[in-house]
Amino acid sequence: MTMQVPNEFSLTKISTGGEGQEHRYWYPDSSLIYISDASGNTTVNERLIRLQNGAYSRKFLSDSIILSGIDEKGYYWREVKYKGLLYGYFNVSPEKKQLYDNAMLSIKYK
């Protein structure tokens, strides 16, 4: 899988002991793009997903789903579940939302 992410990030790789990996692309403004194939993984958007009525159960009952919203500070978040892959963004300002949406649309599965 490949994705075109915005430049100027700091990459953090998280290994879950054989169950997969998560890559987190942190930006200077504290926004984040993540990609995870770790089974049973919770993401940075987990709390925000739980706050949406019925979204948490839909996430686990669906093979493919897109969840999104605005947090209490007015920042955007999005999570995509496609088969065993979770990817999304967190803490994105309204001015940069389109840039991050474009990154989500650039994903290519191999």
N, C-alpha and C positions, 0 to 999 in steps of 0.2 A: 504494500500500500504506500502511496506517496501523496503528499499534500504540499501545496505552495503556501508557506507561512510567511507573514511579514518579517522583515529583517530586524536586526538589533535585539535578538533574544538571548537569554541565558538558558541553556538546556540542562534539565535535570532528568536523569534516568532512574526509575525505581524498579527494582526486580522483586518479584514476589515469591522467590524460592521455587522456581520450576513451573509456576502456574501462569507465567506471562510477564509482560513488562508494561510500564507506563512511561511515556515521554511527556514531560511538561516543558513548554516553551514560555518562559517568563519574560515579560517586557518591562522597561523602566517605569511605566505608569502603573505597575502591579496588575495589569491584565495578564491573561494566561490562555494558551491553547494547549489542550491535552489530547493524547491518543493512547488508548489502553486496550490490550487484549488479555488482560489478567482476569481469569474466571472468578466470579464472586467479588470483584473489585467495587469499591465505592469511590466515587469521583468527588472532586471539589464542589460539584453542583448538587450533591446528595441532599443537603439541607434544603436548598431551594426547590428541588423536585418534591420533597416531602410536604412542603408548604402548599403545593398546588393540589386542589381537590382531585383525588383519584389518580394522579400522575404516577405515584410510586408503584402502585399495583399494575398500572398499564405498562410501565417500563419492564417489569419482570414477566408479564404475560405475553409480551410482544417480541417477535423476532427482529422487527424493524420498527423504529419509532423516532420521532423528532419531538423533543420537549424544549421549550424556551420560555423566557419571561424577563421581567425587570425586578431587580432586588430593591430593598428598602432605601438604598442610596440613589436609585435611578439609573443604575448600571445594568447592562444587558448580559444575559447568559444563554447558552444553548447547549443541548446535549443530543447527540445522534447515536442511536443504537442500531447497528446493522450486523445481524448474525452475532458473532462473538466479539465484535469490536465496538468500543465506546470512544467517541471523540466529541470535542466541543470546545467552548470558550467560556470564560468567567471574568467578571469585573470589567466589562468593556464599556467605555463612555459612548454616549449617543453619537458623537462626532466620528468615532472609529468603527461603529457597528457594521457599516457596509464593507469595510476592509476585512473584517473578521468573517462576515457572511461569505464573502468571495473566497476566503481560504477554505471554508467548509465545502463550498461548491467545487473546489479544485481537486478534491480527493479522487484518486484513481486506485481501484482495487486490482491486484495482480493475481 
